[in-house]
Amino acid sequence: MTRQNPSLTEPQYFILAALMDGPLHGYGIIKSAEQATDGRLRIAVGTLYGALERMERAGLIIAGGEEIVDGRARRYYRLTEDGTRALGREALRMRQAAAVVLGRPRDAGVAPA
């Protein structure tokens, strides 16, 4: 991808993927990403909010609303059109990269033992 359309980091990819079904708050995003990766990716709170801030500045997401739950503000985020396009580009890039490996015979290039 070009500088104008840089690749997404793994946390960014799964944050955007979590928002495909609609707005979520931070904890909901963390749980969705964890579930989508069978627990392999656990996004720390600091990582999440740093990524959300950068993606909001880049126009990939927007804070869509806020509510107070147990005395704490809960902000909801949603995908923008640019975020949806970026997520689609990244999914295509990963599929093309995987095809390079998955499309080859398993034993190609392996030295005999």
MODELLER restraints for C-alpha pairs under 7 A, 6 or more apart:
rsr = mdl.restraints
at = mdl.atoms
rsr.add(forms.Gaussian(group=physical.xy_distance, feature=features.Distance(at['CA:1:A'], at['CA:7:A']), mean=6.19, stdev=0.5))
rsr.add(forms.Gaussian(group=physical.xy_distance, feature=features.Distance(at['CA:7:A'], at['CA:90:A']), mean=6.38, stdev=0.5))
rsr.add(forms.Gaussian(group=physical.xy_distance, feature=features.Distance(at['CA:8:A'], at['CA:90:A']), mean=6.71, stdev=0.5))
rsr.add(forms.Gaussian(group=physical.xy_distance, feature=features.Distance(at['CA:11:A'], at['CA:43:A']), mean=6.80, stdev=0.5))
rsr.add(forms.Gaussian(group=physical.xy_distance, feature=features.Distance(at['CA:12:A'], at['CA:51:A']), mean=6.57, stdev=0.5))
rsr.add(forms.Gaussian(group=physical.xy_distance, feature=features.Distance(at['CA:13:A'], at['CA:87:A']), mean=6.62, stdev=0.5))
rsr.add(forms.Gaussian(group=physical.xy_distance, feature=features.Distance(at['CA:14:A'], at['CA:33:A']), mean=5.42, stdev=0.5))
rsr.add(forms.Gaussian(group=physical.xy_distance, feature=features.Distance(at['CA:15:A'], at['CA:29:A']), mean=6.16, stdev=0.5))
rsr.add(forms.Gaussian(group=physical.xy_distance, feature=features.Distance(at['CA:15:A'], at['CA:33:A']), mean=6.48, stdev=0.5))
rsr.add(forms.Gaussian(group=physical.xy_distance, feature=features.Distance(at['CA:16:A'], at['CA:79:A']), mean=6.86, stdev=0.5))
rsr.add(forms.Gaussian(group=physical.xy_distance, feature=features.Distance(at['CA:16:A'], at['CA:87:A']), mean=6.66, stdev=0.5))
rsr.add(forms.Gaussian(group=physical.xy_distance, feature=features.Distance(at['CA:18:A'], at['CA:29:A']), mean=5.80, stdev=0.5))
rsr.add(forms.Gaussian(group=physical.xy_distance, feature=features.Distance(at['CA:18:A'], at['CA:32:A']), mean=5.67, stdev=0.5))
rsr.add(forms.Gaussian(group=physical.xy_distance, feature=features.Distance(at['CA:18:A'], at['CA:33:A']), mean=6.22, stdev=0.5))
rsr.add(forms.Gaussian(group=physical.xy_distance, feature=features.Distance(at['CA:19:A'], at['CA:78:A']), mean=5.80, stdev=0.5))
rsr.add(forms.Gaussian(group=physical.xy_distance, feature=features.Distance(at['CA:19:A'], at['CA:79:A']), mean=6.02, stdev=0.5))
rsr.add(forms.Gaussian(group=physical.xy_distance, feature=features.Distance(at['CA:20:A'], at['CA:79:A']), mean=6.92, stdev=0.5))
rsr.add(forms.Gaussian(group=physical.xy_distance, feature=features.Distance(at['CA:22:A'], at['CA:78:A']), mean=6.22, stdev=0.5))
rsr.add(forms.Gaussian(group=physical.xy_distance, feature=features.Distance(at['CA:23:A'], at['CA:76:A']), mean=5.74, stdev=0.5))
rsr.add(forms.Gaussian(group=physical.xy_distance, feature=features.Distance(at['CA:23:A'], at['CA:77:A']), mean=5.16, stdev=0.5))
rsr.add(forms.Gaussian(group=physical.xy_distance, feature=features.Distance(at['CA:23:A'], at['CA:78:A']), mean=4.48, stdev=0.5))
rsr.add(forms.Gaussian(group=physical.xy_distance, feature=features.Distance(at['CA:24:A'], at['CA:76:A']), mean=5.00, stdev=0.5))
rsr.add(forms.Gaussian(group=physical.xy_distance, feature=features.Distance(at['CA:24:A'], at['CA:77:A']), mean=5.53, stdev=0.5))
rsr.add(forms.Gaussian(group=physical.xy_distance, feature=features.Distance(at['CA:24:A'], at['CA:78:A']), mean=6.86, stdev=0.5))
rsr.add(forms.Gaussian(group=physical.xy_distance, feature=features.Distance(at['CA:25:A'], at['CA:74:A']), mean=6.26, stdev=0.5))
rsr.add(forms.Gaussian(group=physical.xy_distance, feature=features.Distance(at['CA:25:A'], at['CA:75:A']), mean=5.46, stdev=0.5))
rsr.add(forms.Gaussian(group=physical.xy_distance, feature=features.Distance(at['CA:25:A'], at['CA:76:A']), mean=4.25, stdev=0.5))
rsr.add(forms.Gaussian(group=physical.xy_distance, feature=features.Distance(at['CA:25:A'], at['CA:77:A']), mean=6.15, stdev=0.5))
rsr.add(forms.Gaussian(group=physical.xy_distance, feature=features.Distance(at['CA:30:A'], at['CA:43:A']), mean=5.92, stdev=0.5))
rsr.add(forms.Gaussian(group=physical.xy_distance, feature=features.Distance(at['CA:33:A'], at['CA:41:A']), mean=6.76, stdev=0.5))
rsr.add(forms.Gaussian(group=physical.xy_distance, feature=features.Distance(at['CA:34:A'], at['CA:40:A']), mean=6.65, stdev=0.5))
rsr.add(forms.Gaussian(group=physical.xy_distance, feature=features.Distance(at['CA:34:A'], at['CA:41:A']), mean=5.41, stdev=0.5))
rsr.add(forms.Gaussian(group=physical.xy_distance, feature=features.Distance(at['CA:34:A'], at['CA:42:A']), mean=5.55, stdev=0.5))
rsr.add(forms.Gaussian(group=physical.xy_distance, feature=features.Distance(at['CA:55:A'], at['CA:61:A']), mean=5.98, stdev=0.5))
rsr.add(forms.Gaussian(group=physical.xy_distance, feature=features.Distance(at['CA:56:A'], at['CA:62:A']), mean=5.59, stdev=0.5))
rsr.add(forms.Gaussian(group=physical.xy_distance, feature=features.Distance(at['CA:59:A'], at['CA:80:A']), mean=6.92, stdev=0.5))
rsr.add(forms.Gaussian(group=physical.xy_distance, feature=features.Distance(at['CA:59:A'], at['CA:82:A']), mean=6.57, stdev=0.5))
rsr.add(forms.Gaussian(group=physical.xy_distance, feature=features.Distance(at['CA:60:A'], at['CA:79:A']), mean=6.18, stdev=0.5))
rsr.add(forms.Gaussian(group=physical.xy_distance, feature=features.Distance(at['CA:60:A'], at['CA:80:A']), mean=5.43, stdev=0.5))
rsr.add(forms.Gaussian(group=physical.xy_distance, feature=features.Distance(at['CA:60:A'], at['CA:82:A']), mean=5.31, stdev=0.5))
rsr.add(forms.Gaussian(group=physical.xy_distance, feature=features.Distance(at['CA:60:A'], at['CA:83:A']), mean=3.74, stdev=0.5))
rsr.add(forms.Gaussian(group=physical.xy_distance, feature=features.Distance(at['CA:61:A'], at['CA:77:A']), mean=6.51, stdev=0.5))
rsr.add(forms.Gaussian(group=physical.xy_distance, feature=features.Distance(at['CA:61:A'], at['CA:78:A']), mean=5.47, stdev=0.5))
rsr.add(forms.Gaussian(group=physical.xy_distance, feature=features.Distance(at['CA:61:A'], at['CA:79:A']), mean=4.46, stdev=0.5))
rsr.add(forms.Gaussian(group=physical.xy_distance, feature=features.Distance(at['CA:61:A'], at['CA:80:A']), mean=5.12, stdev=0.5))
rsr.add(forms.Gaussian(group=physical.xy_distance, feature=features.Distance(at['CA:61:A'], at['CA:83:A']), mean=6.04, stdev=0.5))
rsr.add(forms.Gaussian(group=physical.xy_distance, feature=features.Distance(at['CA:62:A'], at['CA:77:A']), mean=5.56, stdev=0.5))
rsr.add(forms.Gaussian(group=physical.xy_distance, feature=features.Distance(at['CA:62:A'], at['CA:78:A']), mean=5.52, stdev=0.5))
rsr.add(forms.Gaussian(group=physical.xy_distance, feature=features.Distance(at['CA:62:A'], at['CA:79:A']), mean=6.49, stdev=0.5))
rsr.add(forms.Gaussian(group=physical.xy_distance, feature=features.Distance(at['CA:62:A'], at['CA:80:A']), mean=6.61, stdev=0.5))
rsr.add(forms.Gaussian(group=physical.xy_distance, feature=features.Distance(at['CA:63:A'], at['CA:75:A']), mean=6.75, stdev=0.5))
rsr.add(forms.Gaussian(group=physical.xy_distance, feature=features.Distance(at['CA:63:A'], at['CA:76:A']), mean=5.70, stdev=0.5))
rsr.add(forms.Gaussian(group=physical.xy_distance, feature=features.Distance(at['CA:63:A'], at['CA:77:A']), mean=4.35, stdev=0.5))
rsr.add(forms.Gaussian(group=physical.xy_distance, feature=features.Distance(at['CA:63:A'], at['CA:78:A']), mean=6.42, stdev=0.5))
rsr.add(forms.Gaussian(group=physical.xy_distance, feature=features.Distance(at['CA:64:A'], at['CA:76:A']), mean=5.47, stdev=0.5))
rsr.add(forms.Gaussian(group=physical.xy_distance, feature=features.Distance(at['CA:64:A'], at['CA:77:A']), mean=5.32, stdev=0.5))
rsr.add(forms.Gaussian(group=physical.xy_distance, feature=features.Distance(at['CA:64:A'], at['CA:78:A']), mean=6.20, stdev=0.5))
rsr.add(forms.Gaussian(group=physical.xy_distance, feature=features.Distance(at['CA:65:A'], at['CA:75:A']), mean=5.83, stdev=0.5))
rsr.add(forms.Gaussian(group=physical.xy_distance, feature=features.Distance(at['CA:65:A'], at['CA:76:A']), mean=5.25, stdev=0.5))
rsr.add(forms.Gaussian(group=physical.xy_distance, feature=features.Distance(at['CA:66:A'], at['CA:73:A']), mean=6.51, stdev=0.5))
rsr.add(forms.Gaussian(group=physical.xy_distance, feature=features.Distance(at['CA:66:A'], at['CA:74:A']), mean=5.39, stdev=0.5))
rsr.add(forms.Gaussian(group=physical.xy_distance, feature=features.Distance(at['CA:66:A'], at['CA:75:A']), mean=4.29, stdev=0.5))
rsr.add(forms.Gaussian(group=physical.xy_distance, feature=features.Distance(at['CA:66:A'], at['CA:76:A']), mean=5.95, stdev=0.5))
rsr.add(forms.Gaussian(group=physical.xy_distance, feature=features.Distance(at['CA:67:A'], at['CA:73:A']), mean=5.67, stdev=0.5))
rsr.add(forms.Gaussian(group=physical.xy_distance, feature=features.Distance(at['CA:67:A'], at['CA:74:A']), mean=5.22, stdev=0.5))
rsr.add(forms.Gaussian(group=physical.xy_distance, feature=features.Distance(at['CA:67:A'], at['CA:75:A']), mean=6.62, stdev=0.5))
rsr.add(forms.Gaussian(group=physical.xy_distance, feature=features.Distance(at['CA:68:A'], at['CA:74:A']), mean=5.88, stdev=0.5))
